[in-house]
Amino acid sequence: MKDDDTMLELEVGPLRARIHPEAGGIIAALEWRGPDGRLHKLLHSPDGARPATAAPNMMGSWAMVPFANRAFEGIVDDGMTRFCVPENDQRGGNIHGFGWQSAWDILGHTAGHTVLEHRRDAGPDPYRYRVRQEITLDDRGMTVALAITNQADQALPYGLGHHPWFPCAADTRLGLTASGALVFGDAFRATGSEALSAGGPYAGKPVFATGRETAWSFLGWDGTARIETPSTGLAITLTASESLRCPVVWAPAGADFLCVEPQSHVIGSPSERAAREAAPLRRLAPGESLEGWLRIAPEAL
């Protein structure tokens, strides 16, 4: 899939964003000039990196539609309807749906606001939908609102999410409170779920870097995550709507980023019974919509 050079820039006060509609509607960069004049990257955005649609972008933030994370073996099954979707993951199955590999249309654009749209009107599976992504800057942060509408002639299971990649240093701390999490077997396939005591592993805002891969699919999140990096003097607060309270927290060993991904369901809900029992996709009737929002707000430490 070839991406052209379409790019949108938003700027309001100390915040600036760069968006590539043709490359999955990705917010490729979000920067903030702090009170001391220092320029901070709020999203992981390596210098010179260009977003593409051949593989999921390990940068910026982008929409996951019509479901988030993995449909193992390309199967979507909510216990009522079962079908296959095209595989797009080199390890097999479908990862993050279709939005990140699609060109998004620009419905509106001003200095601090843009509205993008992605439609799926054809394909070997029954998914037919419209997704609206509204990105707004104000002088204190960025808000992304998503809405997916089922345009098929039958009820189908849908999910929604956004995939921010945040900078992570050796002293970065993550604070997040959740009441439960999936239990993983091989390759992130759920074997069940478990209750977490005292708000889970990040309730005390520990240093995130552990030297090994980190992977969680949380349940019962309170909707706020806090990322603090004393060495750069930056704190980032992520908040999300009630509809996106199943965040995935992930980073490979030794990475200079961490992911906190607000989602409407847990990893594997499209295809795995154990995941579906913990937090399923939402079954939308024709014309029905699923909505959600997230907000990223910086401050100086």
N, C-alpha and C positions, 0 to 999 in steps of 0.2 A: 504494500500500500504506500503510495507516494504522498508526501505532505508538501504543500506549497509554503510560501513565505508569509502567509497571512498572520498578522500579529496585532493585538490590541494592547494599548497601554492605558492604565487607570492611574490617576494621581490625585490625592486629596491630602493637604497638609503634609505631615511627615511620612505618609505611606504611599508606596508605589507598587503597582502590580503589572505583570506581563502575562498575557493570555494568548494561547494559540488555538483558535477555533478549529482549524483543519487537523490538528493533532489531538483529537479526543477532547477538545474543549479544555485542555489543561491550563491551570494557573501555574505557569512555569517558574515564576519568581514572585516573591512578596518581600519588599524591603521597607525598613523603618529607620528614620533618622531620629536618634534619641535626643534628649534634652541637652546632652553634652556635645552634640554635633556628630557623633559616631554613627556610621551606617551599619545596620544589622540586617542580615538575612534571616527572615522569619521562617522561610521554607528552605529546605536543602536544595540548592541550585548551583551545581558546580560551574565554574567559569568556563564558558565556551560550549557547554552542553546544549544540545538541541533536542527537543522532544520529537518522538517518532511514534509510529503505530505498529512496528514489527514485534515489539515485546513491551510489557508494562514498564512505564517510565519510573525509574528510581529517583524521582525528583518532584518538586512542586506539590500540587494537589489536584486530583482529578476524580470525576464521578464514576461510580460503580453502578451500572444499570444494565439489564433489568434485575440483577441481583448482585450482591457483593461476594467477593472471595470465590470459593471453589464449588463447581458442580463436577464432582468426581465422575470420570468416564463419560462426561458430557450429558449426564442424566439429570433431568429436572422431574421431581416426583414429590408432590405434597400430600400423597395418600389418597387423592381424588383424581388427579390428572398426572399422567406420566408420558414424557416425550424426551427426545434427544436434541441437543443444541450443538452447533459446530464446535469442534475442539480448537483451542487457540493457545494451548500451553504445551511447551516442549516436553513436559513430564506427563502429558496426557490430560484429557478433560478440558473443561472451560474455566478460565480464571477471570473474574471481575466482569463478566458479561460482554457487551458489545460497545458500550459508549466510548471506552478509551481507544478503540480502534476506528472510530467514525469521525467524519467531518461534521462539525456542528454549524448550523446556520446562525448568523447574527441577526437578531430581531430588533436590537436597539443598542446604542452606545453613546455615552456621554463621558465627561472627564472622570467621573467617579462611579460609573454604573454601566453594566452591560447585561443584556439578556441573550442567552444562546439557546438553541433548540436542536435536539437530535430526534429523528424519527426512524422507526424500523417498519417499513411497509411491505417487505418481502423477505423470504428466507425459507429454509427447509423445515423449520419449526413453526409452531403457531404464534410465537410472539409478534404482536403488532402493537406498537405503542408510540407515544410522544413524550419526550422528556424536556422540561424547561429548566434551565439553570440560570439563576439570577445572581450576579456577583456585584456586591456593593461595598465601596470603601467609604468610611467616614474618618474623622481625624483621630479616632481611637482604635480602629480595627477594621477587619474585613468580615463580612457576612456572606455566606453562600446559601441560597435557598434552592431546593430541588423539588420538582413535582413530576411524577410519572403517571400517565393516564393510559389505561388499557383500551386500545382501539381494535382489539380482536373481536370476533363475534361470539366469543365464549369466555367464561370466567377462567382466569389463569393465575398462578402464583407469582408474585413479584416481590422484589426487595430493592433496597436503596442504600447507598453509602457514599462516602467521600474518603479519599486516600491521601492525607497529608504526610509528607516526609519532613521531619523537623531536624535541624542541626543538632548534633550531639557531640560533646567533648568529654574528656575523662572525668570532669567534675559535674556533669549534667545530672540533675536530680528530677525524677518524675513523681508527681503526686496524683493519685487516682484512687477512688474508693468504689468498690464493687462488692456485691453480696455473694457472687458465685462465678463459676467458670466451667468451660468444657474440660473434660478429661480426654486427652489425645492418645490414640494408638499410633500406628505407623502413618507417616506422611500426613499428619494433621487430620486424620480421620477420627471422629469422635467415637468414644466408647461409652460415654455418659456425661454427666455433669456433677459438680460438687459444690457444696456451700463453702464459703470462705469466712474465716473468723477475722474479727477486728478490721474489716474493710479490705482484706486482701493484701498482696505483697507490696503494693505501692502506697498504702494508706499513710505510712510514715515518711513519705517522700525520700526514699533511699537514692543513692547514686545509681544511675541506670546501668552503666557499663559493667559487665560481668566477665567478659572474655569468652563468652559462649553465646550461642544463638538464644534469643529470647522469643517466645511465642505464647501468647495468651489470647483466648476468646472469652471475654467477660460477659457476665449477666448481672443485672441489677446495678448498673452504673448510675451514679447520681447526676451525671451529665456535665461534670467539670473535671478537667485535667490541667495540671500546672507543671510546666517545664522550666526549670531554673538552671542557669549556667553562671555561677559566680565569676568565672575567669573572663567572661565577656560582658558581665554586668547586665545580662538580658534575662527577663522572665516572659514567658508566653502562657497565656491562659486560653485553653480550648473549651468551648461550651457547645452543647448540642441539644436539639429538640427532644422531646419525650419519645418521638418515633425512632430515634437513632441511638438507643441506649444499650447496644451490644457491641462495644468497641473491641477491635483487635489491636493488640500491642505486639509489635514485631520488630526485630532487628537481627541481622546475622552477626556472628562473632566479629568483633573488631571494627564494626562499621562506624562511620562518622555521621550517622543519622539514626533516628528512631521514628517509628510509625505509631501513631495513635489514630485509628480509623473508626470514626463513628459509623455504625451500621444499624440496619433495622433487624438484623438476624445474626446468628453466629456462623462461624466457619462450617461449611458443608451442609447448611440447611437445605439448599436446593436438591441434594441427592441422598443425604444420610439420615436414616431414621432417628438415631440417637441425637443428632443435632436438631432435627425438626421437632423432636419432643421437648427440647430445651427452649428453642426460640424459632418458630417456623417463619417461612415466607408468608406474606399476606395475600390472600386470595381476593383479586379484584374482579368485580363484575364488569361487563362492557361499559365503557364510559366512566368508570370509577377511578379515583386517583389516590396515590400515596404521596405524602409530602414530608419534608424534613428540612432542617437547616443546621448549619454549624457556624461558629464564629471564632476567629483567631484574633486575640488582642495582646499587644506587647506592652511592657513597662520596664523601666530601668530598676535594677536591683540596687 
